[in-house]
């Protein structure tokens, strides 16, 4: 199974855009990964090149679509920004109709004014291409076969659990990562 970095990589290891992500770590990350491991293997969408499947790097993407591979401007904008408070919600789904693909995305909704505010700041100040019509903070659990994700929707195991992010990860088009402190 490939990691997020491998999933978004294409064109001989290169992806089209850079991104900024907030990683969920520690005991909450373990709980999420344990939940994911309990998803039936037969429900998981995989491709011949082993992309998709279960997410192994639990994160919320703050902004995907950055044109620059240089983290300097992101650092200037977010250094000293302050911690981000995230509250997890229920398990939900981006249906195949929403994704426009042959798979569904099983995810945990995230409520966070801080995350949305930082997304908007980065999107407003840095050259980027938006690949989705609106920003919907979430942590992907797995890519599901069409019609198989619905049985997991509504699970409240993570509802109300809070997590504080003190750093973000800038990932270049070549999947080179830079950790940037927010505090």
ChimeraX attribute file (.defattr): number of C-alpha atoms within 10 A of each C-alpha:
attribute: neighborCount
match mode: 1-to-1
recipient: residues
	/A:1	14
	/A:2	16
	/A:3	16
	/A:4	18
	/A:5	20
	/A:6	17
	/A:7	17
	/A:8	18
	/A:9	18
	/A:10	13
	/A:11	8
	/A:12	7
	/A:13	13
	/A:14	16
	/A:15	18
	/A:16	16
	/A:17	20
	/A:18	24
	/A:19	23
	/A:20	25
	/A:21	18
	/A:22	23
	/A:23	20
	/A:24	19
	/A:25	16
	/A:26	9
	/A:27	9
	/A:28	15
	/A:29	16
	/A:30	13
	/A:31	14
	/A:32	21
	/A:33	17
	/A:34	11
	/A:35	13
	/A:36	18
	/A:37	15
	/A:38	8
	/A:39	16
	/A:40	10
	/A:41	12
	/A:42	10
	/A:43	17
	/A:44	21
	/A:45	21
	/A:46	19
	/A:47	8
	/A:48	6
	/A:49	9
	/A:50	12
	/A:51	18
	/A:52	23
	/A:53	22
	/A:54	25
	/A:55	23
	/A:56	19
	/A:57	18
	/A:58	22
	/A:59	21
	/A:60	22
	/A:61	21
	/A:62	24
	/A:63	26
	/A:64	21
	/A:65	20
	/A:66	24
	/A:67	16
	/A:68	17
	/A:69	16
	/A:70	15
	/A:71	19
	/A:72	11
	/A:73	12
	/A:74	19
	/A:75	18
	/A:76	11
	/A:77	15
	/A:78	18
	/A:79	14
	/A:80	13
	/A:81	15
	/A:82	14
	/A:83	16
	/A:84	21
	/A:85	15
	/A:86	22
	/A:87	16
	/A:88	21
	/A:89	21
	/A:90	18
	/A:91	24
	/A:92	22
	/A:93	23
	/A:94	18
	/A:95	21
	/A:96	17
	/A:97	11
	/A:98	11
	/A:99	12
	/A:100	10
	/A:101	11
	/A:102	14
	/A:103	24
	/A:104	25
	/A:105	27
	/A:106	27
	/A:107	24
	/A:108	26
	/A:109	21
	/A:110	23
	/A:111	18
	/A:112	17
	/A:113	14
	/A:114	15
	/A:115	23
	/A:116	17
	/A:117	13
	/A:118	18
	/A:119	18
	/A:120	14
	/A:121	14
	/A:122	20
	/A:123	18
	/A:124	10
	/A:125	11
	/A:126	15
	/A:127	12
	/A:128	18
	/A:129	14
	/A:130	13
	/A:131	10
	/A:132	10
	/A:133	6
	/A:134	7
	/A:135	15
	/A:136	14
	/A:137	23
	/A:138	22
	/A:139	24
	/A:140	26
	/A:141	26
	/A:142	25
	/A:143	25
	/A:144	29
	/A:145	19
	/A:146	18
	/A:147	13
	/A:148	18
	/A:149	25
	/A:150	16
	/A:151	10
	/A:152	15
	/A:153	14
	/A:154	14
	/A:155	13
	/A:156	14
	/A:157	15
	/A:158	19
	/A:159	16
	/A:160	14
	/A:161	12
	/A:162	15
	/A:163	16
	/A:164	14
	/A:165	19
	/A:166	17
	/A:167	20
	/A:168	25
	/A:169	20
	/A:170	27
	/A:171	22
	/A:172	23
	/A:173	24
	/A:174	20
	/A:175	20
	/A:176	12
	/A:177	16
	/A:178	15
	/A:179	15
	/A:180	20
	/A:181	17
	/A:182	17
	/A:183	13
